[in-house]
Amino acid sequence: MLNFRGRVPTDVDMITISKVIERLVLSRLEHHLNGSRNFCHLHSTYRSGHSTETSLLHVLNRVYTAADEKRATVLVALESRHLSRF
């Protein structure tokens, strides 16, 4: 049996414990949110297997599909760091 009397937890212990709890909560929350009908399947931020490249490919695919179907298409791209001026 382990005896922890008189032992003061160190910063490393607390960091390790907090990381374990964080991963447990994240795994349960992620499963719940992905199954929710309110969760947008196009949302790509902080999701494994999704990146800026994935989002860009999706947008370009929709633009090309619309062009193939002879539909008018407008793509407006804004750089967020310059939006604070407006």
N, C-alpha and C positions, 0 to 999 in steps of 0.2 A: 504494500500500500504506500502511496506517495504521501509525503508529509510536506505541506506547503506553509506550515506555521512559521511566522517570522520572515517569510520571503516577500520582498517588495516587488510588485510587477514593474518591469522596465518598459521604456518606450517601445522597444522592439516587440515585447509581448503584446502591448496594447495595439500596435500597428497590425500585427499578425491576426489578432482576434478581430479587429475591425474589418480587415480584408476578408476574412472567412465569413463574417456576418453579411458584409456587403454582397459577396458572391451568392450566398444563399437567398437573400432577398431579391437580388437581380434575376436569378434564374426563375423564381416563382412569379415575380412581377412580369417578366418578359413573356412567359408562357400565357399568363392571364391577358396581357395587352394584345398579343398577337392573335388571340382567339376572339377578341372583342369586335363587335360589328362597327364600333366607332373608330377603329384603327385603320388608317388609310394604307393600303398595300403599296402605294407609291412613295410613302415616307421612307427615306433612305438614311437619314442621319443617325449615327450611333447604332447601326444594325450590322451584324456580321454578314459578309457576302454582298454588301452594298457600298457604293462609293460615289464620288462625284462623276466618275466615268460611267457608272451604271445609270445615273440620272440623266446624264448627257445623251447616252445612247437611246434611252427611252424617249426623250424629247425629239431627237432627230428622227427616230423611227416614226413617231406620230406626224412629223412634218412631211417626211417622204411619203407616208401612206396617204396623207391628204392631197399631196401633189399628184400622186398616181391616180387618185379618184377625181382629179380636176377640181378640187375644192380650193377656194382662196385661203391662204395661210399667211399669218403675220407672226413673227417671232420677235419679241421685245426682250432684250437682256439688259439688266441694270446691275451695275457694280455697287454693292451695298456700302462700301466705305465712302462713296461720294454722295449717298442719299442724305446724310446728315446736314448738308448745306441747304437743302430745300425745306 
